[in-house]
Amino acid sequence: MPYKPNQAMQAAAKRAIEYNQSVAPSQRWGTQVGKVRAQQIAQGKALSPDVILRMYSYLSRARTVYEAQRDSKKYGKGYFAYLGWGGETALAWALDKIEKMQKAGEI
């Protein structure tokens, strides 16, 4: 069953997209996959189990970079890439959905 991102995730992704639109190309964050994911999240599109697993994987790995840039207030590409994938709320959201999918036998 696909799941839709919450409003906090959508707002984070929109912020990341707006950032990329406001800076020079050399300052933009994201791979093509990350940019597509940000669009999906910002638009509130349903996310498949496979996408949610990838989100959790990315957000788990990138969390330390995001937190370091957030805490130092030196916002760089890593900070905005993390927002593009839904931000802080998305990590807990993805874990919750993974647990639900496991209980339902979806994954």
C-alpha positions as CSV (number, residue, x, y, z in Angstrom):
1,M,0.0,0.0,0.0
2,P,1.4,3.4,-0.9
3,Y,1.7,6.1,1.8
4,K,1.4,9.8,1.4
5,P,4.0,12.2,3.0
6,N,2.8,14.4,5.8
7,Q,2.7,18.2,5.7
8,A,6.0,18.7,7.6
9,M,7.7,16.5,5.0
10,Q,6.1,18.4,2.1
11,A,7.1,21.7,3.6
12,A,10.7,20.6,4.0
13,A,10.9,19.3,0.4
14,K,9.4,22.6,-0.9
15,R,12.0,24.5,1.0
16,A,14.8,22.5,-0.5
17,I,13.3,22.9,-4.0
18,E,12.9,26.7,-3.5
19,Y,16.5,26.9,-2.3
20,N,17.8,25.2,-5.5
21,Q,15.8,27.7,-7.6
22,S,17.3,30.6,-5.8
23,V,21.0,29.8,-6.0
24,A,23.6,29.4,-8.7
25,P,24.0,25.9,-10.2
26,S,27.2,25.3,-8.4
27,Q,25.5,25.8,-5.0
28,R,22.5,23.4,-5.7
29,W,22.1,20.2,-3.8
30,G,21.0,16.8,-5.0
31,T,21.3,14.0,-7.4
32,Q,18.6,13.4,-10.0
33,V,17.0,10.8,-7.7
34,G,17.0,13.2,-4.8
35,K,15.4,16.0,-6.9
36,V,12.7,13.6,-8.1
37,R,12.1,12.4,-4.6
38,A,11.8,16.0,-3.4
39,Q,9.2,16.7,-6.1
40,Q,7.2,13.6,-5.1
41,I,7.2,14.6,-1.5
42,A,6.4,18.3,-2.1
43,Q,3.5,17.3,-4.2
44,G,2.1,14.9,-1.6
45,K,2.3,11.9,-4.0
46,A,1.9,8.4,-2.6
47,L,5.2,6.7,-2.0
48,S,5.6,3.0,-2.6
49,P,7.2,0.6,0.0
50,D,10.4,0.5,-2.1
51,V,10.7,4.3,-2.0
52,I,10.0,4.4,1.7
53,L,12.8,1.9,2.3
54,R,15.2,4.0,0.2
55,M,14.1,7.1,2.1
56,Y,14.9,5.5,5.4
57,S,18.2,4.3,4.1
58,Y,19.2,7.8,2.8
59,L,17.9,9.7,5.8
60,S,19.7,7.4,8.3
61,R,23.0,7.8,6.5
62,A,22.8,11.6,5.9
63,R,21.5,12.5,9.4
64,T,24.9,13.4,10.9
65,V,25.7,15.8,8.1
66,Y,22.3,17.4,8.3
67,E,22.5,17.8,12.1
68,A,26.0,19.2,11.9
69,Q,25.0,21.8,9.4
70,R,21.8,22.6,11.2
71,D,23.5,23.0,14.6
72,S,26.3,25.1,13.2
73,K,23.9,27.2,11.1
74,K,26.2,26.6,8.1
75,Y,23.5,25.4,5.7
76,G,25.1,23.5,2.8
77,K,24.1,21.0,0.2
78,G,23.8,18.2,2.7
79,Y,21.4,20.2,4.8
80,F,19.1,21.0,1.8
81,A,19.4,17.5,0.3
82,Y,18.1,16.1,3.7
83,L,15.2,18.5,3.5
84,G,14.5,17.4,0.0
85,W,14.0,13.8,1.2
86,G,11.4,15.1,3.7
87,G,13.6,16.4,6.6
88,E,13.7,15.3,10.2
89,T,10.1,14.3,10.3
90,A,10.6,11.9,7.3
91,L,13.0,9.6,9.2
92,A,10.5,8.8,12.0
93,W,7.7,8.7,9.4
94,A,9.6,6.2,7.2
95,L,10.4,4.0,10.2
96,D,6.8,4.0,11.3
97,K,5.6,3.0,7.8
98,I,8.3,0.3,7.5
99,E,7.1,-1.2,10.8
100,K,3.5,-1.1,9.6
101,M,4.4,-2.7,6.2
102,Q,6.3,-5.5,8.0
103,K,3.3,-6.2,10.2
104,A,1.1,-6.3,7.2
105,G,3.5,-8.5,5.3
106,E,4.0,-5.9,2.5
107,I,7.8,-6.1,2.8
